[in-house]
């Protein structure tokens, strides 16, 4: 399996045997505080062998053993939006 880093080397994406992609936020200076997000879909159940970020880091692609390709778009928060 292969992992990928975004261009700024702030995020690391790695797939697993069950069709999930783990995206780690590498911006923390303390390794104990690393956070991650799990990306999954009910129909994605095959091993994810490769992940890749787009050049601008806004799209993440995962390629599975069953020949499927999965795309996730990064959801960037609106700076003018007030959290609820």
C-alpha positions in Angstrom: 0.0 0.0 0.0 1.1 3.5 -0.7 0.4 6.7 1.1 0.3 10.3 -0.3 1.1 13.8 1.0 -0.5 17.0 -0.2 1.8 19.6 -1.8 2.2 21.5 1.5 2.9 18.3 3.4 0.1 19.1 5.9 -2.0 16.0 5.2 -1.2 12.4 4.8 -3.7 9.9 3.2 -3.4 6.1 3.6 -5.9 3.4 2.6 -6.5 0.1 4.4 -7.7 -3.5 3.6 -11.4 -2.7 4.2 -11.9 0.2 1.8 -11.3 3.1 4.2 -8.9 6.0 3.8 -7.4 7.7 6.8 -6.3 11.3 6.4 -4.0 12.6 9.1 -3.5 16.3 9.8 0.3 16.8 10.1 0.2 20.4 11.2 0.5 19.7 14.9 4.0 20.0 16.4 3.2 17.4 19.1 2.9 13.8 17.6 0.5 12.8 20.4 -2.0 15.4 19.2 -2.2 14.2 15.6 -5.8 14.0 14.4 -7.3 11.9 11.6 -10.4 11.7 9.5 -11.8 8.4 8.1 -13.2 8.5 4.6 -15.5 5.6 3.6 -18.4 4.6 1.5 -20.7 1.6 1.9 -19.9 0.3 -1.6 -16.1 0.7 -1.2 -15.0 -2.5 0.5 -11.9 -3.5 -1.4 -8.3 -2.8 -0.4 -7.2 0.7 -1.3 -3.7 0.4 -2.8 -3.0 4.0 -3.7 -4.1 7.5 -2.7 -3.2 10.8 -4.4 -4.0 14.4 -3.7 -4.6 16.9 -6.5 -1.9 19.6 -7.0 -4.0 22.1 -5.1 -4.9 19.6 -2.4 -8.6 20.0 -2.8 -9.3 16.5 -4.3 -8.2 13.1 -2.9 -8.4 10.0 -5.1 -8.3 6.4 -3.8 -7.7 3.4 -6.1 -9.0 -0.1 -5.0 -8.1 -3.7 -5.9 -11.5 -4.2 -7.5 -10.7 -1.5 -10.1 -12.8 1.2 -8.7 -11.6 4.8 -8.2 -13.0 6.9 -5.4 -12.9 10.7 -5.2 -13.3 12.9 -2.2 -13.4 16.7 -2.4 -12.0 18.6 0.5 -14.6 20.7 2.2 -13.0 24.0 3.0 -14.9 26.1 5.6 -16.3 29.5 4.6 -14.5 32.1 6.7 -17.6 34.3 6.8 -19.8 31.4 8.1 -20.6 31.5 11.9 -20.3 28.0 13.5 -23.6 26.8 15.0 
